[in-house]
Amino acid sequence: YAVAGASAWIDKPNGTITAARVALTGVGTKPSLALAAAEALVGTDGSEAAVAAAAERAVDEATVLEDLYGSVDYKSHLAKVMVKRAVLKALA
C-alpha cells in the first residue's frame, strides 16, 4: 500500500512542455489528478525549477486524509516529493 504515489505523462515536442498529466494515489480516498501541478508545467522547459514549482502545487485540489500511515502534513509532503520524481522521470 503506497502512503503516497504519483505518475506523470509529459508531451515536450520542441523543448517546451505542451501538455502534462499528473496523478496522485494514496493521499485521499481515491486516485486523483493533480491539475494545478500539470498546469504549472505547461509552457515551461521542464527545468529543475519548473518541476519543483509544479510539485509544490501537487495537493492544491486534493483532499489529503490522515490515516494510520501518516498525517496530512506528512502525506502532503510525500505527494510533492513523488510528483517531482514522477515528472523528472517522465522528462528523462
C-alpha positions as CSV (number, residue, x, y, z in Angstrom):
1,Y,0.0,0.0,0.0
2,A,1.5,3.3,-1.0
3,V,1.3,6.1,1.5
4,A,1.6,8.5,-1.4
5,G,2.3,7.8,-5.1
6,A,2.4,9.8,-8.3
7,S,2.6,9.2,-12.0
8,A,3.2,11.7,-14.8
9,W,2.9,12.0,-18.6
10,I,4.6,14.8,-20.4
11,D,4.4,16.0,-24.0
12,K,7.5,18.1,-24.8
13,P,7.9,18.0,-28.6
14,N,10.1,21.1,-29.2
15,G,11.8,21.8,-25.9
16,T,8.6,23.2,-24.3
17,I,6.0,21.3,-22.4
18,T,2.8,21.5,-24.3
19,A,0.7,19.1,-22.2
20,A,1.0,17.3,-18.9
21,R,-1.0,14.9,-16.8
22,V,-0.1,14.2,-13.1
23,A,-1.9,11.7,-10.9
24,L,-1.8,11.0,-7.2
25,T,-2.7,8.0,-5.2
26,G,-2.7,7.1,-1.5
27,V,-3.3,10.6,-0.2
28,G,-7.1,10.6,-0.3
29,T,-10.0,8.2,-0.7
30,K,-9.3,7.6,-4.3
31,P,-6.7,8.4,-7.0
32,S,-7.0,11.9,-8.5
33,L,-5.4,14.2,-11.0
34,A,-3.1,16.9,-9.7
35,L,-4.4,19.5,-12.2
36,A,-2.6,22.5,-10.7
37,A,0.7,20.7,-10.9
38,A,0.1,19.7,-14.6
39,E,-1.0,23.3,-15.5
40,A,2.2,24.7,-13.8
41,L,4.3,22.6,-16.1
42,V,2.7,23.6,-19.4
43,G,4.7,26.3,-21.2
44,T,7.9,25.6,-19.3
45,D,11.1,24.0,-20.5
46,G,10.9,21.3,-17.8
47,S,13.8,22.7,-15.8
48,E,14.5,21.7,-12.3
49,A,13.0,24.9,-11.0
50,A,9.8,24.5,-13.1
51,V,9.4,20.9,-11.9
52,A,9.9,22.0,-8.2
53,A,7.3,24.7,-8.6
54,A,4.9,22.3,-10.1
55,A,5.5,19.7,-7.4
56,E,4.7,22.4,-4.8
57,R,1.2,22.5,-6.3
58,A,0.6,18.8,-6.2
59,V,-2.0,18.8,-3.5
60,D,-3.8,22.1,-4.3
61,E,-7.0,20.3,-5.3
62,A,-6.6,17.1,-3.3
63,T,-8.3,16.3,-0.1
64,V,-5.5,14.8,1.8
65,L,-6.7,12.5,4.6
66,E,-4.9,11.5,7.8
67,D,-4.8,7.8,8.4
68,L,-2.7,5.1,10.2
69,Y,0.1,5.6,7.7
70,G,0.6,9.4,8.1
71,S,-0.7,12.8,9.0
72,V,-2.0,15.3,6.5
73,D,1.3,17.2,6.5
74,Y,3.4,14.1,6.1
75,K,1.3,12.7,3.2
76,S,1.2,16.2,1.5
77,H,5.0,16.3,1.7
78,L,5.3,12.8,0.3
79,A,2.9,13.6,-2.5
80,K,5.1,16.6,-3.5
81,V,8.2,14.5,-3.5
82,M,6.6,11.8,-5.5
83,V,5.2,14.2,-8.1
84,K,8.7,15.7,-8.5
85,R,10.2,12.3,-9.0
86,A,7.5,11.2,-11.5
87,V,7.8,14.3,-13.6
88,L,11.6,14.1,-13.7
89,K,11.3,10.5,-14.8
90,A,8.7,11.4,-17.5
91,L,11.1,14.1,-18.8
92,A,14.1,11.8,-18.9
